[in-house]
């Protein structure tokens, strides 16, 4: 809960600071996919901060790579769908319409995980039969840190389209102790981390110039 209050405090600071832009984006990150809505506030011509909320999009991944966290987050209610999205952009001007962005993005999530595996069950007449196994676990905390580069282009009357790509580290903590049967992995409940990446695209509207 303290992380939610911290995020809301930062968002209030940005809004009270006369945010210059609003941004709606789609993000494909390490733990899954989400849609974010943020306010951006320029500290100077080349420096801006942003903060807002994101909505996690549930999806069930089918694979045999024994991933534990990657693309596994699955929200079970509205509270778990909502997370925080904030960060910093350094702006390099190419011309009046186009800009390069060097960014840091932090995304915070509290949600459960869910995955589907197909495990061998028995053999009939030489044919292997598989059993569909759904693994579902209680919520825990994730904080993703990404660094990367992006491009922003004005497309119409203060409306810009942007694309970002980057990489970083995802931290996980307050993990419930559990065994992932498909991967035969026992998680101890201790904090963990994984390398991850972000691909993001969105639209930005300039409130004032």
N, C-alpha and C positions, 0 to 999 in steps of 0.2 A: 504493500500500500504506500510506503514512503516513496517508492520510485514513481508511482502515479502522481503523488502530490508534487514531487520535484519537477516532473514533466509539465504539469499544469501551471506551476509557478513560472517556468521558463516560457511557456506559451503566452501567459498573461503579460510577461515582460515584453515579448515581441509585439503583441497587439497594442499595448500601451505606448510602445515606441513607434507607433504609426507605421506599421508594416507596409512595405511598398508593393508587395506582390502576394498573390495566392497561387498555389500550385496543386494540381491534381495529377497523381502519377500511378503507374503500375510497376511493381517491383517483383522480380524473381530473385529470391535470396536463398541462403543456405537452408533455412528451415522450411521453406515453402514459397508461397506467393501471397502478395497483398496489394491493396489499393490504399494510397496515402493521400491525406489532405493537409497541406502545410501553409503557414504564413512565413514569408521571407522578409527580412529587414536588413537594409544595407547599412553597414557601419561606415563605409567609404565607397568610392567608385569601384574598387577592386575586391572588397571584402563584404561578405554577407553571411548572416546566420539564418537558420530556418528551424522551425519546430512545429509539430502537429501530431495528429493521430493517424493510425493505420488500421485497416480492417483485414484480418487474416482470411484467406480463401482456402477452404478445406479441399483437400484432394487426397486420394489413397494411391500410394505408389506401389507398383508391382515390379519387383526386381529380385535378383539372386545375389546381390553384392554384399549382403550382411551389414548394410548401413544401420546405424543405431539412431542417429539424429537427423541426418540429411533428408530433407523434404518430408519428414515424419510428423511435423506438428499438426495437430488436429483439434480445433476448438469445439468444445461440447456445449457452450452457451455463449450469449452475447458478451459477457465479461471476458471470456477467453479470446473472443474474436478481436477485441480492441487492444491495441498496443501503442507504443510511442515511437515517433520517428523524428529525429533532429540531427543537426550537423552544421557544417560550415562549407562555403564555396569561396575559392579564390578565382577571380574572373580575369581572363586575358582577352582583350578586345582584338578581334581580327579586322572588323570594320563596324559601321554603325548598326548593322543588322545581325551580325554573327559573332559569337563569343565561344572561347574555350573555357571549360570549367575544370578546376582541380579541386576535388571534394573530399571531405570526411563525412561519413554517414554512420549514425548510431541508431540501431533499432532494438527496442526492448519488448519482450513478449512473455506472458505467463499463460501457458496452455498445456494440454496433454499431448500425447503422441498416439498415432495409430498406423498400422501397416498391415499388409496382406501378404502371406506366403503360401506357397503350395508345397506341402511336404509329402514325401512318399509314405503310403500307408500299408499297402500289401501288393501282392503280385497274383494275377490271374492269367493262366495260359501264357506265361512269359511276358505279359504286359504289366507295366508298373502303374498302379492307381495312385493318384495324389489326393490329399486332403487339403481343403482350403482352410487356412488358419488365420484368424484376425487377432492381432496383438493390440491391446488398448490399455493405456497407462494414465495415471493421474497427472494433473498439471505440475509443471515446475518452471523455473525461470531461465530465460535466454537473453543474452545481450550480444548483439552482433556489431562488429567494428569493421568498417570498410573504407579503403582509400582507393581513389580512381580518377578517371578523366572523363569529361563529357563535352558535349557540343550543344549550343543553344542558338536557334535561329528565329528571328521574328517572322511570322507568317501572315499576320494581319492585325493592324490597328491595336498595338500594345499586347497582342497575343503571340507567345513564342512556343515553339516545340523544342523539346530537349531529349537527349539520349545520353545515358551514363553507363559505364562499365567499370568494374573494379574488383578487388579481392581483399581478403582480410581474415579475421579470426572470429569465431563464435564461441562464447563462454556459456556454460550451463551449470546451474547449481540448484540446491534443494531438490535433487533428483531422488525420487522414491527408489528404494532398493527393489530390484526385480531381475528376472531372468528372461532374456529374449530367446524363446524356444527355437525359432527358425535359425538363429545364428549361434545358439549355444553360448551366449555371452551373459555373464552375470554382472550387473552394475552394482557397485558398492554403495551408491548414494553420495559419494564424494563428488566435488566439482570436477568438471570435465571440459574439454575444448576440442574444436576441429577447425581446420582451414575451410574457408568458404568463399563465395563470390556473389556479386550483385550485377544484374542487368536491369536497367530501369529506363522507362520512357514516360513522358508526360507533357502536360500543357501548363503554361504559366501566364497569368494575367497581371499586367502592371497597373496597380491602383493609382500610383502617382509617380512621376518621373523626376 
